Amino acid sequence: MAKSETKPAPAQTLKPVPKPVKIMDTTLRDSHQSLIATRMTTEEMLPILSKMDDAGFYAMEVWGGATFDACLRFLKEDPWERLRKIRQGAPKTKLQMLFRGQNILGYRHYADDVVDYFVQKSIANGIDVIRIFDALNDIRNLERAVKAANKEQGHAQIAISYTISEVHTLEYYMKLAKNIEALGASSICVKDMAGLLVPYEAEKLIGALKKAVKIPIQLHNHYTSGIAAMTYLKAVEAGCDIIDTAMSPFAMGTSQPATEVLVKTFQGTGYDTGINLDILSEIAEYFRPMREKAIASGLMNTKMLGVDINTLRYQVPGGMLSNLVSQLKQQGAEDKFYDVLQEIPRVRADFGFIPLVTPTSQIVGNQAVLNVLAGERYKMVSKEAKGIVKGEYGKTMLPISDEIVQKVIGNDSRISCRPADLIEPELEKLKKEVSRYSQQEEDVLSYALFPQVATDFFEYREAQQTKVDPASSDKENKAYPV
């Protein structure tokens, strides 16, 4: 009798073996940048640092992004002094910063010698992990910063600016990840700045990246569209090593999912973070009055706190939303908010489907505002929008059409090389320019990124020092002898 034939069982895709997921907390950088325009002061941070240092985070994001500009421009603080104080207050936990590739923390490309020096000083002052990204995912704009971070024995993490378009396929992201690993990055972050990554797509993407590369994968998300926590869950199940969260008073809305919620979600499973929930509760209690104060003052706009599923249609990052609200309010055109939201994806498509992240989010957002307020597309064009079309920011995923080129820059020339190749070394020149005000080596870097804003701060700093220095007044010396 013939043996009965059995059909082979259908192939199954096995999930990775569960392992503890690591948490990177963003409360001291991206969360307050997203919700209160980066206005948390250093003095507000310092009292809670020791508790946060004891919580068990893999890392804390505390610097970079817009914090540098906000410190100098609005808070009249030295960003370098902030970093040193945070390092002193949290000696055990890795400190992380966000670094815009060849843009550093500014809004133009800088010479390689400035990039090298900024990386060197960031690590010397306390940064452990430098998250480096380029708004266009142009790997040429990442090379120098990665090389500099590795030279200083820092952790160079490259962030992929996640976006959705006809050309941003799974194959594209896998190829990009392989190129990033070959460049010498220590880890990769999928930077989903607008909250576009839905749960099952995250499972596919993280699974594909884990197969493509051997270095750790981190996921950064925003709660703007209301799905980020579910996306994290599926990403972790697919093998994601690290996720970015924020303490609950500064979580959700246009910020990240709440740290406490994700820690509790994974507690008692193979993904358990090991983070102390009791300490998290104490940390949350510290930040809660700050949230209430920000809401009462109007600094935390209620439009930023809810879920806007239109994010998935317009692909607008959280920080960009708050900037748009502020910009339109200044123009007395708040009623044009949704008109601008509808114009943003059109401008983005015109510009070769560029991801929307600093500085491209501001550039596209500003141009969308100009198009709407002028009543005619590209009747008025910003200098930065012209720079995108000229190639000054790097290569776009799709070529920009001749029609848009003509509308935006006319017959002006365009470039195809790495933009920084056209920039002469500038560090020594900058040192001479700022020598009148310089009190520390890092001052030249503040000046390099924001010349006028830094100069205003240096003058403010001098005035404050003169005011509190008893040696500055003979009358004071006589009245209060030592």
C-alpha positions as CSV (number, residue, x, y, z in Angstrom):
1,M,0.0,0.0,0.0
2,A,1.4,3.3,-1.0
3,K,2.2,5.8,1.7
4,S,-0.2,8.6,2.0
5,E,1.2,11.8,0.7
6,T,1.2,14.8,3.0
7,K,1.3,18.4,1.9
8,P,4.1,20.5,3.3
9,A,3.0,23.0,5.9
10,P,2.8,26.6,4.5
11,A,5.9,28.7,5.2
12,Q,5.5,31.0,8.1
13,T,7.2,34.2,8.8
14,L,8.6,33.9,12.3
15,K,8.8,36.9,14.5
16,P,12.2,37.6,16.1
17,V,12.7,36.2,19.6
18,P,11.6,38.8,22.1
19,K,14.3,40.9,23.7
20,P,14.2,43.9,26.1
21,V,13.5,47.1,24.2
22,K,15.4,50.2,25.1
23,I,13.9,53.6,25.7
24,M,15.3,56.9,24.6
25,D,13.4,59.7,26.4
26,T,12.9,63.0,24.5
27,T,11.4,65.2,27.2
28,L,14.3,67.5,27.4
29,R,14.6,68.1,23.7
30,D,12.1,67.0,21.0
31,S,9.0,66.8,23.2
32,H,9.1,70.4,24.4
33,Q,10.3,71.5,20.9
34,S,7.2,70.0,19.5
35,L,4.7,71.2,22.1
36,I,6.0,74.5,23.5
37,A,8.3,75.8,20.8
38,T,11.5,74.7,22.7
39,R,10.9,77.1,25.6
40,M,11.8,74.8,28.5
41,T,14.7,76.5,30.4
42,T,17.8,74.9,31.8
43,E,16.8,75.9,35.3
44,E,13.5,74.0,34.8
45,M,15.4,70.9,33.8
46,L,18.1,70.7,36.4
47,P,16.1,69.7,39.5
48,I,14.8,66.5,37.9
49,L,17.9,65.3,36.2
50,S,19.1,63.0,39.0
51,K,15.7,61.2,39.0
52,M,15.8,60.8,35.2
53,D,19.3,59.6,35.5
54,D,18.1,56.8,37.8
55,A,15.1,55.7,35.7
56,G,17.0,53.3,33.5
57,F,16.7,55.0,30.1
58,Y,19.1,53.8,27.4
59,A,19.6,57.5,26.5
60,M,18.1,61.0,26.9
61,E,17.8,63.4,24.0
62,V,18.8,66.7,25.6
63,W,20.4,68.9,22.9
64,G,20.5,69.8,19.2
65,G,17.5,70.4,17.0
66,A,16.0,73.8,17.7
67,T,17.3,73.9,21.3
68,F,20.5,75.7,20.3
69,D,18.7,78.5,18.5
70,A,16.1,78.8,21.2
71,C,18.6,79.1,24.0
72,L,20.4,82.0,22.3
73,R,17.4,83.7,20.7
74,F,14.6,83.4,23.2
75,L,16.0,82.2,26.6
76,K,19.2,84.2,26.6
77,E,21.1,81.0,27.7
78,D,24.4,79.6,26.5
79,P,23.5,76.2,24.9
80,W,27.0,74.9,25.7
81,E,26.6,75.7,29.4
82,R,23.2,73.9,29.3
83,L,24.9,70.8,27.9
84,R,27.6,70.9,30.6
85,K,25.1,71.3,33.4
86,I,22.9,68.4,32.1
87,R,26.0,66.2,31.8
88,Q,26.9,67.0,35.4
89,G,23.3,66.4,36.6
90,A,22.9,63.1,34.7
91,P,26.4,61.4,34.7
92,K,25.2,57.8,34.2
93,T,22.8,58.0,31.2
94,K,23.9,58.5,27.6
95,L,23.1,61.9,26.3
96,Q,21.9,62.3,22.7
97,M,21.6,65.2,20.3
98,L,20.0,65.8,16.9
99,F,22.5,67.0,14.3
100,R,21.4,68.1,10.8
101,G,24.3,66.7,8.8
102,Q,26.1,69.4,6.9
103,N,23.6,71.9,8.2
104,I,24.8,71.1,11.8
105,L,22.0,72.9,13.8
106,G,21.6,75.9,11.4
107,Y,19.8,76.4,8.1
108,R,22.6,76.3,5.5
109,H,25.4,74.0,4.7
110,Y,28.7,74.7,6.6
111,A,32.3,74.0,5.6
112,D,33.8,70.6,6.6
113,D,36.1,72.3,9.2
114,V,33.1,73.8,11.0
115,V,31.3,70.4,11.0
116,D,34.4,68.7,12.4
117,Y,34.9,71.3,15.2
118,F,31.2,71.2,16.2
119,V,31.2,67.4,16.5
120,Q,34.4,67.6,18.5
121,K,33.1,70.1,21.0
122,S,29.7,68.4,21.3
123,I,31.3,65.2,22.4
124,A,33.9,67.0,24.6
125,N,31.0,68.8,26.4
126,G,29.0,65.6,27.2
127,I,27.2,64.2,24.2
128,D,27.5,60.4,23.7
129,V,25.2,59.8,20.8
130,I,24.9,62.1,17.8
131,R,21.8,61.4,15.7
132,I,22.8,62.7,12.2
133,F,20.2,63.2,9.5
134,D,19.8,64.9,6.1
135,A,16.5,66.3,5.1
136,L,16.8,64.8,1.6
137,N,18.4,61.5,2.7
138,D,21.4,62.6,0.5
139,I,24.1,60.4,2.0
140,R,26.8,62.8,0.7
141,N,25.6,65.3,3.3
142,L,26.1,62.8,6.1
143,E,29.6,61.6,5.4
144,R,31.6,64.3,7.2
145,A,29.6,64.3,10.4
146,V,29.8,60.5,10.7
147,K,33.6,60.5,10.1
148,A,34.0,63.3,12.7
149,A,31.9,61.4,15.3
150,N,33.8,58.2,14.8
151,K,37.1,60.1,15.1
152,E,36.0,61.5,18.5
153,Q,34.8,58.0,19.6
154,G,31.2,59.1,19.8
155,H,28.2,57.0,18.7
156,A,27.3,58.1,15.2
157,Q,23.6,57.3,14.5
158,I,22.2,58.1,11.1
159,A,18.5,58.9,10.9
160,I,16.5,58.0,7.8
161,S,14.0,60.8,7.1
162,Y,10.9,58.7,6.6
163,T,8.3,59.7,4.1
164,I,5.8,58.2,1.7
165,S,5.8,58.7,-2.1
166,E,5.9,56.6,-5.3
167,V,9.7,56.4,-5.0
168,H,10.1,55.8,-1.3
169,T,9.7,52.0,-1.4
170,L,10.7,49.2,0.9
171,E,13.6,48.5,-1.5
172,Y,14.7,52.1,-1.4
173,Y,14.9,52.1,2.4
174,M,16.8,48.8,2.5
175,K,19.3,50.0,0.0
176,L,19.7,53.3,2.0
177,A,20.2,51.3,5.2
178,K,23.0,49.2,3.7
179,N,24.7,52.4,2.4
180,I,24.4,53.9,5.9
181,E,26.0,50.8,7.5
182,A,28.8,50.9,5.0
183,L,29.4,54.6,5.8
184,G,30.4,53.6,9.3
185,A,27.3,54.4,11.3
186,S,26.9,52.7,14.7
187,S,23.1,52.5,14.4
188,I,20.2,53.6,12.3
189,C,17.1,55.5,13.3
190,V,13.9,55.6,11.3
191,K,12.8,59.2,11.8
192,D,9.1,59.4,11.3
193,M,8.7,63.1,12.0
194,A,5.1,63.4,10.8
195,G,3.6,60.2,12.3
196,L,3.1,58.7,8.9
197,L,4.3,55.1,9.7
198,V,1.2,53.0,10.3
199,P,1.6,49.8,12.5
200,Y,1.7,47.1,9.9
201,E,3.9,49.1,7.5
202,A,6.2,49.6,10.5
203,E,6.3,45.8,11.0
204,K,7.3,45.4,7.3
205,L,9.9,48.2,7.3
206,I,11.6,47.2,10.6
207,G,11.6,43.6,9.6
208,A,13.2,44.4,6.2
209,L,15.8,46.7,7.8
210,K,16.8,44.1,10.4
211,K,17.4,41.7,7.5
212,A,19.4,44.3,5.5
213,V,21.8,45.4,8.2
214,K,23.4,44.2,11.4
215,I,23.6,47.4,13.4
216,P,20.8,48.4,15.9
217,I,17.5,50.0,14.6
218,Q,15.8,52.7,16.5
219,L,12.4,54.3,15.7
220,H,11.4,57.9,16.3
221,N,7.8,58.8,15.9
222,H,5.3,61.6,16.6
223,Y,1.8,61.1,17.9
224,T,0.3,63.7,15.6
225,S,-1.9,61.2,13.7
226,G,-2.8,59.2,16.8
227,I,-1.1,55.9,15.8
228,A,2.4,56.1,17.1
229,A,2.0,53.9,20.2
230,M,0.5,51.1,18.1
231,T,3.3,51.6,15.5
232,Y,5.9,51.2,18.3
233,L,4.3,47.9,19.4
234,K,4.4,46.3,15.9
235,A,7.9,47.7,15.4
236,V,9.2,46.2,18.6
237,E,7.6,42.9,17.7
238,A,9.5,43.1,14.4
239,G,12.8,43.5,16.2
240,C,13.2,47.2,16.7
241,D,15.9,47.8,19.3
242,I,15.2,51.2,20.7
243,I,12.1,53.5,20.7
244,D,11.8,57.2,21.4
245,T,9.2,58.4,24.0
246,A,8.4,61.4,26.2
247,M,7.2,61.7,29.7
248,S,3.4,61.9,29.7
249,P,3.0,65.7,30.6
250,F,5.0,66.5,27.4
251,A,3.8,63.5,25.3
252,M,1.3,62.8,22.6
253,G,-0.2,65.5,20.4
254,T,2.7,66.6,18.1
255,S,5.2,65.0,20.6
256,Q,6.1,61.3,21.1
257,P,4.1,58.6,22.8
258,A,4.2,58.6,26.6
259,T,7.2,56.9,28.2
260,E,5.2,55.4,31.1
261,V,2.6,53.9,28.8
262,L,5.2,52.0,26.7
263,V,7.1,50.9,29.7
264,K,3.9,49.5,31.2
265,T,2.9,47.9,27.9
266,F,6.1,45.8,27.7
267,Q,6.3,45.1,31.4
268,G,6.4,41.4,32.2
269,T,7.0,40.4,28.6
270,G,10.1,39.4,26.7
271,Y,10.3,43.1,25.7
272,D,10.4,44.4,29.3
273,T,12.4,47.7,29.4
274,G,13.5,47.2,33.0
275,I,12.7,50.9,33.7
276,N,11.4,51.8,37.1
277,L,7.8,52.9,36.9
278,D,7.8,54.4,40.4
279,I,10.6,56.8,39.4
280,L,8.7,57.6,36.1
281,S,5.7,58.6,38.2
282,E,7.8,61.0,40.2
283,I,9.3,62.5,37.1
284,A,5.9,62.9,35.6
285,E,4.7,64.7,38.7
286,Y,7.6,67.2,38.4
287,F,6.7,68.1,34.8
288,R,2.9,68.2,35.2
289,P,2.8,71.8,36.6
290,M,5.0,73.0,33.6
291,R,2.4,71.6,31.2
292,E,-0.5,73.3,33.1
293,K,1.4,76.6,33.1
294,A,2.2,76.2,29.3
295,I,-1.5,75.6,28.5
296,A,-2.7,78.5,30.7
297,S,-0.2,80.9,29.0
298,G,-1.2,79.7,25.5
299,L,2.4,78.5,24.9
300,M,1.0,75.0,24.5
301,N,-1.6,75.5,21.8
302,T,-4.6,73.1,22.1
303,K,-4.3,72.5,18.3
304,M,-1.1,70.7,19.0
305,L,-2.6,68.3,21.6
306,G,-5.2,66.5,19.7
307,V,-5.1,63.9,17.0
308,D,-5.2,65.1,13.5
309,I,-5.7,62.2,11.0
310,N,-5.3,64.8,8.2
311,T,-1.5,64.4,9.0
312,L,-1.6,61.2,7.0
313,R,-3.0,63.2,4.0
314,Y,-0.7,66.3,4.3
315,Q,2.4,64.6,5.8
316,V,3.1,67.6,8.0
317,P,5.5,67.1,11.0
318,G,4.3,68.3,14.4
319,G,6.9,71.0,14.9
320,M,5.9,72.3,11.4
321,L,2.3,72.6,12.4
322,S,3.0,74.8,15.4
323,N,5.2,77.0,13.3
324,L,2.5,77.4,10.7
325,V,-0.1,78.4,13.3
326,S,2.4,81.0,14.6
327,Q,3.3,82.3,11.2
328,L,-0.3,82.7,10.0
329,K,-1.3,84.3,13.3
330,Q,1.4,87.0,12.8
331,Q,0.0,87.6,9.3
332,G,-3.6,87.8,10.5
333,A,-4.4,84.9,8.3
334,E,-5.3,82.1,10.7
335,D,-8.4,81.3,8.5
336,K,-6.0,80.1,5.8
337,F,-4.6,77.3,8.0
338,Y,-6.3,74.4,6.1
339,D,-5.7,76.0,2.7
340,V,-2.0,76.0,3.5
341,L,-2.2,72.4,4.7
342,Q,-3.6,71.4,1.3
343,E,-0.9,73.4,-0.5
344,I,2.0,71.7,1.4
345,P,1.8,68.3,-0.4
346,R,1.6,70.1,-3.8
347,V,4.7,72.1,-3.1
348,R,6.5,68.9,-1.8
349,A,5.6,67.0,-5.0
350,D,6.9,70.0,-7.1
351,F,10.2,69.8,-5.2
352,G,10.8,66.1,-6.0
353,F,8.9,64.5,-3.1
354,I,11.4,65.7,-0.5
355,P,10.8,64.5,3.1
356,L,9.4,67.2,5.4
357,V,11.9,67.7,8.3
358,T,14.0,70.6,9.3
359,P,14.9,72.6,7.3
360,T,12.9,71.3,4.3
361,S,9.6,71.3,6.4
362,Q,10.1,75.1,7.1
363,I,11.0,75.7,3.4
364,V,8.0,73.9,2.0
365,G,5.7,75.3,4.7
366,N,6.9,78.9,4.1
367,Q,6.5,78.5,0.3
368,A,3.0,77.0,0.8
369,V,2.1,80.1,2.9
370,L,3.4,82.4,0.2
371,N,1.5,80.6,-2.5
372,V,-1.8,80.8,-0.6
373,L,-1.4,84.4,0.6
374,A,-0.3,85.7,-2.8
375,G,-3.2,83.9,-4.5
376,E,-0.8,82.6,-7.2
377,R,1.6,79.7,-6.9
378,Y,5.3,80.8,-7.0
379,K,4.5,84.5,-7.6
380,M,6.6,85.0,-4.5
381,V,9.5,82.6,-3.8
382,S,11.7,82.4,-0.7
383,K,15.4,82.3,-1.0
384,E,15.5,78.9,0.6
385,A,13.0,77.5,-1.9
386,K,15.2,78.7,-4.6
387,G,18.1,76.9,-2.9
388,I,16.2,73.6,-3.0
389,V,15.6,73.9,-6.7
390,K,19.2,75.0,-7.4
391,G,20.5,71.9,-5.6
392,E,22.1,73.8,-2.7
393,Y,20.6,71.4,-0.2
394,G,21.4,68.2,-2.1
395,K,19.8,65.8,-4.5
396,T,16.1,65.3,-4.5
397,M,14.6,61.8,-5.0
398,L,12.9,62.7,-8.2
399,P,14.1,65.4,-10.7
400,I,12.3,68.7,-10.4
401,S,10.3,69.5,-13.5
402,D,11.5,72.1,-16.0
403,E,8.3,74.0,-15.4
404,I,8.9,74.4,-11.7
405,V,12.6,75.2,-12.2
406,Q,11.6,78.0,-14.6
407,K,9.0,79.4,-12.2
408,V,11.2,79.2,-9.1
409,I,14.7,80.2,-10.4
410,G,14.3,81.1,-14.0
411,N,17.6,80.7,-15.8
412,D,19.8,80.6,-12.7
413,S,22.4,77.8,-12.7
414,R,22.0,74.6,-10.7
415,I,24.6,72.3,-9.0
416,S,24.9,68.6,-8.9
417,C,27.9,68.1,-6.6
418,R,27.9,67.7,-2.8
419,P,27.0,71.2,-1.8
420,A,29.7,71.5,0.9
421,D,32.4,70.9,-1.8
422,L,31.7,74.4,-2.9
423,I,32.3,75.9,0.6
424,E,35.9,77.0,1.5
425,P,37.2,76.3,5.0
426,E,35.6,79.0,7.2
427,L,36.5,78.3,10.8
428,E,39.6,80.5,11.1
429,K,37.7,83.4,9.5
430,L,34.8,83.0,11.9
431,K,37.2,82.9,14.9
432,K,38.6,86.3,13.9
433,E,35.1,87.7,13.4
434,V,33.9,86.7,16.9
435,S,37.2,87.4,18.8
436,R,35.8,90.6,20.2
437,Y,33.1,88.6,22.1
438,S,34.7,85.2,22.6
439,Q,34.9,83.9,26.2
440,Q,35.1,80.2,25.4
441,E,36.2,78.1,22.4
442,E,32.7,77.1,21.7
443,D,31.5,80.7,21.1
444,V,32.8,80.6,17.5
445,L,30.4,77.7,16.8
446,S,27.4,79.6,18.2
447,Y,28.4,82.5,16.0
448,A,29.0,80.3,13.0
449,L,25.4,78.9,13.2
450,F,23.6,82.1,14.1
451,P,25.8,85.2,13.6
452,Q,23.4,88.0,14.6
453,V,21.5,86.0,17.2
454,A,24.8,84.9,18.8
455,T,26.2,88.4,18.7
456,D,23.1,89.7,20.5
457,F,23.5,87.0,23.1
458,F,27.2,87.8,23.6
459,E,26.3,91.5,24.2
460,Y,23.6,90.5,26.6
461,R,26.0,88.1,28.4
462,E,28.6,90.9,28.8
463,A,26.0,93.3,30.1
464,Q,24.9,90.7,32.7
465,Q,28.4,90.0,33.8
466,T,29.1,93.7,34.2
467,K,25.9,94.1,36.3
468,V,26.8,91.3,38.8
469,D,30.6,91.9,38.9
470,P,31.4,93.9,42.1
471,A,34.8,94.8,40.6
472,S,33.1,96.7,37.8
473,S,32.2,99.7,40.1
474,D,34.5,101.7,42.4
475,K,31.4,102.9,44.3
476,E,30.3,99.4,45.0
477,N,33.8,98.4,46.1
478,K,33.8,101.3,48.7
479,A,30.3,100.6,49.9
480,Y,30.9,96.9,50.3
481,P,34.6,96.4,51.2
482,V,35.8,92.8,51.0
